[in-house]
């Protein structure tokens, strides 16, 4: 993943002093992996390029102080990228208008119907996952909502890959039980609203 050896405390100190050579070393070794991750968690290539560019600027000129040990630098950058991508997605979703009436006789367009159906489905899923812990819900959102691997979700949450896998299994089991209950003859039809 990295083109250079492990990071050192000296490199970290040079980053804190805003040494351009140290910044270049970190940029060159991390940019490829961060671009791949950004492509997976954003909507477009342009959005991912903007995200990676601003991430490095903000990190080098402000947040480098947050990294305590050199080995934590790659994980911190990945976690920072995932958090920012999530914030961008939330902001974009908040500002996208959802019009129920289209221009042609009050019929919703396909994308509007999809948005409405997605929102109904998400509410239904939230009801199904109400019995699981917040950490388990976070794991499921990272794994299935953002498409992160177990290891990446573990880095983001600060837990091991095994803990993420265990929480994911618990959440999926709770979801399966809820779906089974809703599809049973006494339950709902299994479809959201």
C-alpha positions as CSV (number, residue, x, y, z in Angstrom):
1,X,0.0,0.0,0.0
2,X,2.8,2.4,0.8
3,X,5.8,3.1,-1.4
4,X,8.1,3.9,1.5
5,X,9.0,2.2,4.8
6,X,7.1,2.8,8.1
7,X,6.7,6.4,9.2
8,X,9.0,7.7,11.9
9,X,8.6,10.1,14.8
10,X,11.1,12.4,13.0
11,X,8.8,12.5,9.9
12,X,5.9,13.3,12.2
13,X,7.8,16.1,13.8
14,X,8.8,17.5,10.4
15,X,5.1,17.4,9.4
16,X,4.2,19.4,12.5
17,X,6.8,22.0,11.5
18,X,5.2,22.0,8.0
19,X,8.3,20.8,6.2
20,X,7.4,20.5,2.5
21,X,9.7,17.5,1.9
22,X,7.9,15.5,4.7
23,X,4.6,16.5,3.3
24,X,5.6,15.4,-0.1
25,X,6.7,12.0,1.3
26,X,3.4,11.4,3.0
27,X,1.4,12.7,0.0
28,X,3.2,10.5,-2.5
29,X,2.8,7.4,-0.4
30,X,-0.8,7.8,0.7
31,X,-2.5,9.6,-2.3
32,X,-3.1,6.4,-4.3
33,X,-4.8,4.5,-1.5
34,X,-6.9,7.5,-0.5
35,X,-8.0,8.1,-4.1
36,X,-9.2,4.5,-4.4
37,X,-11.1,4.9,-1.1
38,X,-12.5,8.2,-2.2
39,X,-13.7,6.8,-5.5
40,X,-15.6,4.1,-3.5
41,X,-17.3,6.5,-1.1
42,X,-18.2,9.4,-3.3
43,X,-20.5,9.9,-6.2
44,X,-18.1,11.1,-8.9
45,X,-14.4,11.2,-9.8
46,X,-14.4,15.0,-9.5
47,X,-15.9,14.9,-6.0
48,X,-13.3,12.3,-4.9
49,X,-10.4,14.4,-6.3
50,X,-11.7,17.5,-4.4
51,X,-12.1,15.5,-1.3
52,X,-8.6,14.1,-1.4
53,X,-7.0,17.5,-2.2
54,X,-8.8,19.3,0.6
55,X,-8.1,16.4,3.0
56,X,-4.3,16.7,2.5
57,X,-4.4,20.5,2.8
58,X,-6.4,20.4,6.0
59,X,-4.3,17.6,7.4
60,X,-0.9,19.3,6.7
61,X,-2.0,22.7,7.9
62,X,-4.0,21.9,10.9
63,X,-4.9,18.4,11.9
64,X,-1.4,16.8,11.8
65,X,-1.3,17.5,15.6
66,X,-4.1,14.9,16.1
67,X,-1.8,12.0,15.1
68,X,0.2,10.8,18.1
69,X,2.1,7.9,16.7
70,X,3.6,7.7,13.2
71,X,2.0,4.2,12.6
72,X,-1.5,5.8,13.0
73,X,-1.0,8.3,10.2
74,X,-2.5,6.2,7.3
75,X,-5.5,5.1,9.4
76,X,-6.1,8.6,10.5
77,X,-6.1,9.9,6.9
78,X,-8.5,7.1,5.8
79,X,-10.8,7.8,8.8
80,X,-10.7,11.5,8.1
81,X,-11.6,10.9,4.4
82,X,-14.6,8.6,5.3
83,X,-15.9,11.2,7.8
84,X,-15.7,14.0,5.3
85,X,-17.4,11.9,2.5
86,X,-20.2,11.1,4.9
87,X,-20.6,14.8,5.8
88,X,-20.7,15.7,2.1
89,X,-23.3,13.0,1.4
90,X,-25.5,14.2,4.3
91,X,-25.3,17.8,3.2
92,X,-26.1,16.9,-0.4
93,X,-29.1,14.9,0.8
94,X,-30.3,17.7,3.0
95,X,-30.2,20.2,0.2
96,X,-31.7,18.0,-2.6
97,X,-35.3,19.0,-3.1
98,X,-37.8,16.1,-3.2
99,X,-40.7,17.2,-5.3
100,X,-43.7,14.9,-5.2
101,X,-45.3,16.5,-8.2
102,X,-43.6,16.5,-11.5
103,X,-44.2,18.8,-14.4
104,X,-46.3,16.3,-16.3
105,X,-49.6,16.0,-14.5
106,X,-48.4,15.4,-11.0
107,X,-46.5,12.2,-11.8
108,X,-43.2,11.7,-10.0
109,X,-40.1,11.1,-12.1
110,X,-38.2,7.8,-11.8
111,X,-35.5,9.4,-9.7
112,X,-38.0,11.1,-7.4
113,X,-39.9,7.8,-6.9
114,X,-36.6,6.1,-6.1
115,X,-35.7,8.8,-3.5
116,X,-39.1,8.4,-1.9
117,X,-38.9,4.6,-2.0
118,X,-35.3,4.7,-0.6
119,X,-36.5,7.0,2.3
120,X,-39.4,4.7,3.1
121,X,-37.0,1.7,3.0
122,X,-34.5,3.4,5.3
123,X,-37.2,4.2,7.8
124,X,-38.4,0.6,7.7
125,X,-34.8,-0.6,8.2
126,X,-34.3,1.8,11.2
127,X,-37.4,0.3,12.8
128,X,-36.0,-3.2,12.3
129,X,-32.7,-2.2,13.8
130,X,-34.1,-0.4,16.7
131,X,-33.2,-3.3,19.1
132,X,-29.5,-3.3,18.2
133,X,-26.9,-1.1,19.7
134,X,-25.8,2.2,18.2
135,X,-22.3,0.7,17.5
136,X,-23.9,-2.2,15.6
137,X,-25.9,0.2,13.5
138,X,-22.8,2.2,12.8
139,X,-21.0,-0.9,11.6
140,X,-23.9,-1.8,9.2
141,X,-24.0,1.7,7.9
142,X,-20.2,1.7,7.2
143,X,-20.2,-1.8,5.8
144,X,-23.3,-1.6,3.6
145,X,-24.0,2.1,3.3
146,X,-20.5,3.2,2.4
147,X,-19.2,-0.1,1.1
148,X,-16.3,-0.3,3.5
149,X,-14.5,-3.6,4.2
150,X,-14.5,-5.0,7.8
151,X,-10.9,-3.7,8.3
152,X,-11.8,-0.2,7.0
153,X,-14.9,0.0,9.2
154,X,-12.7,-1.2,12.1
155,X,-10.2,1.6,11.4
156,X,-13.0,4.1,11.3
157,X,-14.6,3.0,14.6
158,X,-11.3,2.3,16.3
159,X,-12.0,-1.4,16.9
160,X,-10.6,-4.6,15.5
161,X,-11.8,-6.3,12.3
162,X,-13.1,-9.2,14.3
163,X,-15.2,-6.9,16.5
164,X,-16.7,-5.3,13.4
165,X,-17.5,-8.7,11.9
166,X,-19.2,-9.8,15.1
167,X,-21.3,-6.6,15.3
168,X,-22.2,-7.0,11.7
169,X,-23.4,-10.5,12.2
170,X,-25.5,-9.4,15.2
171,X,-27.1,-6.6,13.1
172,X,-27.8,-8.9,10.2
173,X,-29.3,-11.5,12.4
174,X,-31.6,-8.9,14.0
175,X,-32.5,-7.6,10.6
176,X,-33.3,-11.2,9.4
177,X,-35.6,-11.8,12.4
178,X,-37.4,-8.5,11.8
179,X,-38.0,-9.3,8.1
180,X,-39.2,-12.8,9.0
181,X,-41.6,-11.4,11.6
182,X,-43.0,-8.9,9.0
183,X,-43.4,-11.5,6.4
184,X,-45.1,-14.0,8.7
185,X,-48.9,-14.4,8.3
186,X,-49.5,-12.3,11.5
187,X,-47.0,-9.6,10.5
188,X,-47.0,-7.0,7.8
189,X,-46.2,-7.9,4.2
190,X,-42.5,-7.3,4.6
191,X,-42.6,-4.2,2.5
192,X,-42.0,-0.7,3.9
193,X,-45.2,1.3,4.1
